[in-house]
Amino acid sequence: MSADNETKKMKQITIKLKADDLNRLREYADSRGGNPVSHYIREAVVEYLENHAN
């Protein structure tokens, strides 16, 4: 496997959301084509870090 194709190890976290927020996130995920909720959480975290990291 070349350096460009290396698989990055992922780690796991747990988050707590209000039930209403989780339901909104599930509805959003369903409306966007059925990707898992975790996909959109990862996208949100990366976007936050890109916009707020030094």
N, CA, C and O atoms as CSV, one atom per row, in Angstrom:
chain,resi,resn,atom,element,x,y,z
A,1,MET,N,N,0.846,-1.175,0.000
A,1,MET,CA,C,0.000,0.000,0.000
A,1,MET,C,C,0.891,1.237,0.000
A,1,MET,O,O,1.814,1.339,0.808
A,2,SER,N,N,0.619,2.168,-0.896
A,2,SER,CA,C,1.434,3.377,-0.963
A,2,SER,C,C,1.073,4.343,0.157
A,2,SER,O,O,0.036,4.203,0.805
A,3,ALA,N,N,1.936,5.316,0.372
A,3,ALA,CA,C,1.709,6.297,1.433
A,3,ALA,C,C,0.420,7.076,1.199
A,3,ALA,O,O,-0.238,7.477,2.159
A,4,ASP,N,N,0.049,7.294,-0.056
A,4,ASP,CA,C,-1.170,8.037,-0.365
A,4,ASP,C,C,-2.431,7.254,-0.021
A,4,ASP,O,O,-3.483,7.842,0.229
A,5,ASN,N,N,-2.324,5.933,-0.009
A,5,ASN,CA,C,-3.495,5.090,0.213
A,5,ASN,C,C,-3.554,4.514,1.617
A,5,ASN,O,O,-4.353,3.616,1.881
A,6,GLU,N,N,-2.726,5.013,2.517
A,6,GLU,CA,C,-2.738,4.475,3.874
A,6,GLU,C,C,-4.079,4.723,4.536
A,6,GLU,O,O,-4.691,5.779,4.376
A,7,THR,N,N,-4.517,3.727,5.280
A,7,THR,CA,C,-5.752,3.864,6.029
A,7,THR,C,C,-5.449,4.549,7.349
A,7,THR,O,O,-4.587,4.106,8.108
A,8,LYS,N,N,-6.158,5.621,7.614
A,8,LYS,CA,C,-5.977,6.343,8.870
A,8,LYS,C,C,-6.799,5.649,9.946
A,8,LYS,O,O,-7.966,5.320,9.735
A,9,LYS,N,N,-6.178,5.430,11.098
A,9,LYS,CA,C,-6.912,4.842,12.204
A,9,LYS,C,C,-7.881,5.869,12.757
A,9,LYS,O,O,-7.548,7.045,12.903
A,10,MET,N,N,-9.063,5.415,13.056
A,10,MET,CA,C,-10.070,6.295,13.637
A,10,MET,C,C,-10.263,5.891,15.088
A,10,MET,O,O,-10.081,4.734,15.464
A,11,LYS,N,N,-10.631,6.859,15.875
A,11,LYS,CA,C,-10.940,6.607,17.276
A,11,LYS,C,C,-12.381,6.988,17.501
A,11,LYS,O,O,-12.994,7.667,16.677
A,12,GLN,N,N,-12.911,6.553,18.604
A,12,GLN,CA,C,-14.328,6.735,18.868
A,12,GLN,C,C,-14.553,7.693,20.025
A,12,GLN,O,O,-13.797,7.703,20.996
A,13,ILE,N,N,-15.606,8.503,19.910
A,13,ILE,CA,C,-16.037,9.361,21.004
A,13,ILE,C,C,-17.529,9.146,21.215
A,13,ILE,O,O,-18.208,8.560,20.371
A,14,THR,N,N,-18.020,9.614,22.318
A,14,THR,CA,C,-19.450,9.574,22.600
A,14,THR,C,C,-19.909,10.999,22.841
A,14,THR,O,O,-19.256,11.766,23.547
A,15,ILE,N,N,-21.030,11.341,22.250
A,15,ILE,CA,C,-21.603,12.667,22.498
A,15,ILE,C,C,-23.046,12.499,22.960
A,15,ILE,O,O,-23.712,11.513,22.645
A,16,LYS,N,N,-23.494,13.470,23.699
A,16,LYS,CA,C,-24.889,13.489,24.125
A,16,LYS,C,C,-25.569,14.666,23.452
A,16,LYS,O,O,-25.051,15.782,23.446
A,17,LEU,N,N,-26.729,14.402,22.890
A,17,LEU,CA,C,-27.539,15.432,22.263
A,17,LEU,C,C,-28.927,15.400,22.868
A,17,LEU,O,O,-29.393,14.361,23.335
A,18,LYS,N,N,-29.576,16.541,22.855
A,18,LYS,CA,C,-30.980,16.571,23.253
A,18,LYS,C,C,-31.755,15.731,22.259
A,18,LYS,O,O,-31.396,15.662,21.084
A,19,ALA,N,N,-32.811,15.096,22.726
A,19,ALA,CA,C,-33.599,14.214,21.869
A,19,ALA,C,C,-34.093,14.940,20.624
A,19,ALA,O,O,-34.078,14.373,19.532
A,20,ASP,N,N,-34.529,16.182,20.775
A,20,ASP,CA,C,-35.014,16.945,19.622
A,20,ASP,C,C,-33.909,17.178,18.609
A,20,ASP,O,O,-34.139,17.073,17.404
A,21,ASP,N,N,-32.698,17.498,19.090
A,21,ASP,CA,C,-31.575,17.727,18.186
A,21,ASP,C,C,-31.185,16.450,17.450
A,21,ASP,O,O,-30.874,16.487,16.259
A,22,LEU,N,N,-31.202,15.330,18.151
A,22,LEU,CA,C,-30.884,14.051,17.516
A,22,LEU,C,C,-31.921,13.705,16.454
A,22,LEU,O,O,-31.572,13.217,15.378
A,23,ASN,N,N,-33.171,13.950,16.746
A,23,ASN,CA,C,-34.222,13.693,15.756
A,23,ASN,C,C,-34.042,14.585,14.529
A,23,ASN,O,O,-34.212,14.126,13.399
A,24,ARG,N,N,-33.700,15.852,14.743
A,24,ARG,CA,C,-33.451,16.766,13.622
A,24,ARG,C,C,-32.272,16.282,12.792
A,24,ARG,O,O,-32.305,16.348,11.563
A,25,LEU,N,N,-31.228,15.794,13.461
A,25,LEU,CA,C,-30.061,15.286,12.752
A,25,LEU,C,C,-30.411,14.043,11.947
A,25,LEU,O,O,-29.948,13.889,10.817
A,26,ARG,N,N,-31.217,13.159,12.509
A,26,ARG,CA,C,-31.652,11.966,11.763
A,26,ARG,C,C,-32.477,12.344,10.546
A,26,ARG,O,O,-32.302,11.774,9.469
A,27,GLU,N,N,-33.379,13.307,10.714
A,27,GLU,CA,C,-34.191,13.763,9.585
A,27,GLU,C,C,-33.307,14.384,8.502
A,27,GLU,O,O,-33.523,14.159,7.311
A,28,TYR,N,N,-32.314,15.165,8.923
A,28,TYR,CA,C,-31.381,15.768,7.973
A,28,TYR,C,C,-30.630,14.680,7.211
A,28,TYR,O,O,-30.519,14.739,5.987
A,29,ALA,N,N,-30.118,13.694,7.930
A,29,ALA,CA,C,-29.369,12.604,7.295
A,29,ALA,C,C,-30.250,11.866,6.288
A,29,ALA,O,O,-29.803,11.546,5.187
A,30,ASP,N,N,-31.484,11.600,6.660
A,30,ASP,CA,C,-32.406,10.910,5.748
A,30,ASP,C,C,-32.685,11.739,4.500
A,30,ASP,O,O,-32.763,11.202,3.396
A,31,SER,N,N,-32.835,13.049,4.680
A,31,SER,CA,C,-33.154,13.906,3.539
A,31,SER,C,C,-31.971,14.079,2.596
A,31,SER,O,O,-32.153,14.434,1.432
A,32,ARG,N,N,-30.763,13.831,3.090
A,32,ARG,CA,C,-29.566,14.017,2.281
A,32,ARG,C,C,-29.099,12.728,1.605
A,32,ARG,O,O,-27.993,12.690,1.065
A,33,GLY,N,N,-29.890,11.705,1.623
A,33,GLY,CA,C,-29.552,10.515,0.874
A,33,GLY,C,C,-29.250,9.288,1.705
A,33,GLY,O,O,-28.808,8.272,1.167
A,34,GLY,N,N,-29.477,9.360,2.995
A,34,GLY,CA,C,-29.362,8.164,3.796
A,34,GLY,C,C,-27.991,7.861,4.360
A,34,GLY,O,O,-27.779,6.760,4.869
A,35,ASN,N,N,-27.036,8.805,4.291
A,35,ASN,CA,C,-25.767,8.574,4.977
A,35,ASN,C,C,-26.036,8.452,6.468
A,35,ASN,O,O,-27.005,9.022,6.970
A,36,PRO,N,N,-25.189,7.716,7.183
A,36,PRO,CA,C,-25.406,7.592,8.622
A,36,PRO,C,C,-25.204,8.930,9.332
A,36,PRO,O,O,-24.462,9.793,8.863
A,37,VAL,N,N,-25.864,9.078,10.445
A,37,VAL,CA,C,-25.767,10.300,11.245
A,37,VAL,C,C,-24.311,10.597,11.579
A,37,VAL,O,O,-23.903,11.758,11.578
A,38,SER,N,N,-23.526,9.567,11.863
A,38,SER,CA,C,-22.125,9.769,12.228
A,38,SER,C,C,-21.347,10.479,11.121
A,38,SER,O,O,-20.405,11.217,11.408
A,39,HIS,N,N,-21.726,10.268,9.873
A,39,HIS,CA,C,-21.075,10.942,8.749
A,39,HIS,C,C,-21.223,12.457,8.887
A,39,HIS,O,O,-20.257,13.197,8.700
A,40,TYR,N,N,-22.410,12.908,9.206
A,40,TYR,CA,C,-22.663,14.346,9.318
A,40,TYR,C,C,-22.048,14.930,10.584
A,40,TYR,O,O,-21.664,16.099,10.605
A,41,ILE,N,N,-21.955,14.135,11.626
A,41,ILE,CA,C,-21.262,14.599,12.829
A,41,ILE,C,C,-19.786,14.799,12.523
A,41,ILE,O,O,-19.209,15.815,12.910
A,42,ARG,N,N,-19.162,13.838,11.829
A,42,ARG,CA,C,-17.755,13.989,11.447
A,42,ARG,C,C,-17.554,15.212,10.574
A,42,ARG,O,O,-16.609,15.973,10.783
A,43,GLU,N,N,-18.435,15.414,9.591
A,43,GLU,CA,C,-18.328,16.594,8.731
A,43,GLU,C,C,-18.404,17.879,9.547
A,43,GLU,O,O,-17.643,18.816,9.302
A,44,ALA,N,N,-19.312,17.927,10.509
A,44,ALA,CA,C,-19.478,19.130,11.325
A,44,ALA,C,C,-18.237,19.396,12.169
A,44,ALA,O,O,-17.817,20.544,12.310
A,45,VAL,N,N,-17.650,18.348,12.730
A,45,VAL,CA,C,-16.453,18.513,13.558
A,45,VAL,C,C,-15.294,19.016,12.701
A,45,VAL,O,O,-14.585,19.938,13.105
A,46,VAL,N,N,-15.095,18.431,11.540
A,46,VAL,CA,C,-14.001,18.856,10.655
A,46,VAL,C,C,-14.216,20.300,10.228
A,46,VAL,O,O,-13.273,21.092,10.243
A,47,GLU,N,N,-15.435,20.657,9.849
A,47,GLU,CA,C,-15.716,22.037,9.447
A,47,GLU,C,C,-15.441,23.004,10.595
A,47,GLU,O,O,-14.860,24.069,10.385
A,48,TYR,N,N,-15.852,22.642,11.798
A,48,TYR,CA,C,-15.599,23.491,12.957
A,48,TYR,C,C,-14.094,23.680,13.159
A,48,TYR,O,O,-13.632,24.805,13.354
A,49,LEU,N,N,-13.338,22.602,13.115
A,49,LEU,CA,C,-11.895,22.697,13.323
A,49,LEU,C,C,-11.217,23.540,12.248
A,49,LEU,O,O,-10.309,24.318,12.541
A,50,GLU,N,N,-11.663,23.382,11.004
A,50,GLU,CA,C,-11.068,24.170,9.917
A,50,GLU,C,C,-11.347,25.659,10.099
A,50,GLU,O,O,-10.514,26.493,9.745
A,51,ASN,N,N,-12.495,25.994,10.640
A,51,ASN,CA,C,-12.888,27.401,10.766
A,51,ASN,C,C,-12.476,28.035,12.078
A,51,ASN,O,O,-12.466,29.261,12.183
A,52,HIS,N,N,-12.131,27.229,13.096
A,52,HIS,CA,C,-11.860,27.783,14.416
A,52,HIS,C,C,-10.477,27.427,14.981
A,52,HIS,O,O,-10.083,27.946,16.026
A,53,ALA,N,N,-9.759,26.565,14.308
A,53,ALA,CA,C,-8.431,26.195,14.794
A,53,ALA,C,C,-7.443,27.303,14.433
A,53,ALA,O,O,-7.607,28.003,13.434
A,54,ASN,N,N,-6.434,27.443,15.256
A,54,ASN,CA,C,-5.423,28.486,14.990
A,54,ASN,C,C,-4.564,28.138,13.828
A,54,ASN,O,O,-3.668,28.903,13.472
